[in-house]
């Protein structure tokens, strides 16, 4: 079973603005995590927090190509480490196609399908919040998703 998850969105902003929103520790708090310990750069371990869910995690930045790609691993502290690749494609100077690909979920895990659905839901939600923030200045969508 292929446990890879992909989500793709069009954001009506140039790639440099989309990239900066993700790697900037202040801007990320408007659409994704409550906070990020520092600017995302190759080789760094970044602590991210979700204050609303009383959760935090470590992102290990594996690769950064400015305005084009961000790759990190996460979940190592729970022995469920996956790799996330975020790619930015700028078809024109007014918009960006952002694609998130997460791989590495254990295909033998009896909860694999449920975890895949949860991760896909989370990525679509994060991208929706990012679009709202960058295109319309909406910063109160993040952390509104309720898990039962």
N, C-alpha and C positions, 0 to 999 in steps of 0.2 A: 504494500500500500504506500502510495506517495503521500507523505505528511507535510509537504510544502504548502505554504499559504501565501497567496498573492492578493494584494489590493491595489487598485489603480484609480487615480483621481486627476481631474484637470483643475488647476488653480489659475485664476486670471491675474497672475503676478509673475514677474521675471524670476528665473531660477535663483538669482542672487538673494532675493528677498525670502524665498522659500527656504533656501539653505540656511540663511542667517537666523530665521525664526527657530529652526531646529537646534542649531549649535550654540545659540546665545542663551546663557543661563537665566537671564531676565525674561526674554521673550517667550521661552518655552513654557513659563508659568501661566501664559495667557491661553494656552490651548491643550497642553498635554500633562506634564507633571507639575506638581506644586512648585518644585525647585530642582535645580541641577547644580551640583557643587562647583562647576567651573565650565568654561567654554570647551566644547568638544574638539579634541585634537588627536591625531594619530598616536597610539601607544598609551593614552591616558586611561585611567580607571575613574569613571564618573559616578558619583553617588546621586541617585535621583530619588525623590520622595513624593508620595501621594499623601499629603496631610489628612485629606478627607477619609482615606481608608486606613490610616495609621500603618502605612507600608513604605518600605524603601528597598532599593536594590542597587546593584552595581552593574554598570555598563562598561565593558572593555572595548575601547575603540580600536578596531582592527585596521580600518582604512578610511581615509578621508581624501576626496578629490573635490576641491572647492567648487561649489555650485553644480556638481555633477553626481557625487556619490558619497554615502556614509554607510559604513559597515561596522556592526558591533555584535558582541555576544553578550547574552544575559541569562540569568537563571542558574548560574553555576553554584550559587549558595544553596539552592534546593536540589542540586543534582539533576536538574532538567534544563541544562544549558542548550540554548538555540542560537542561531546566527541570523541577524536581521540585516538585509541589504536594502537601503533606500536609494533609489536612483532618480535623478532629475533630468528630464529631457525638455529642452526649450525649443518648441517648434517655431516660435517667433519671439520677439522681444517683449511680448505682452502676456504670455501664458507659459505655464510649466505643466508637463505631465509628470506626476510623482507616482512612483511605483514602490511598494513595500513588499518584500519577499522575505518570509521567515521560514527557516528550515532547521531540521534537527530534532523534531519531536520523535519520540520512540514509537515506531510502528507496532511494536509488540505490547505496548501499554493498552490494557483493556479500556482505558478512558481516552485513547488517542483521538477518536472522532469528536468526542465532546470537547476536548482541549482545542482541537483544530477550529471547531465552530466558535469557541470562545475567543480565540486569538483573532480570527477573521473579523468577528464582531468588534473587537477592540480596535483593530487597525482601521476599519471603516469609520468607526466613531472618532478616532484621533484625527483622521484625514478630514472629516466633516468639521471638526472643531478648528483645525488649521485653516481650512477654506473660509470659514466664518470670521476667524480672526484677521486673516490677511486681506480678504476682500471687503469686509464690512466693519472691522474693528470690534467684533463681538468677542469678549473675553470671559463671559460667564457661562459658556456651554460646558467647559471641561469639568470633569468630576461630577457630572449629573447622571451618568449611567448607573442604574440601580441593578445590582445582581441579587437575585433571590436565593 
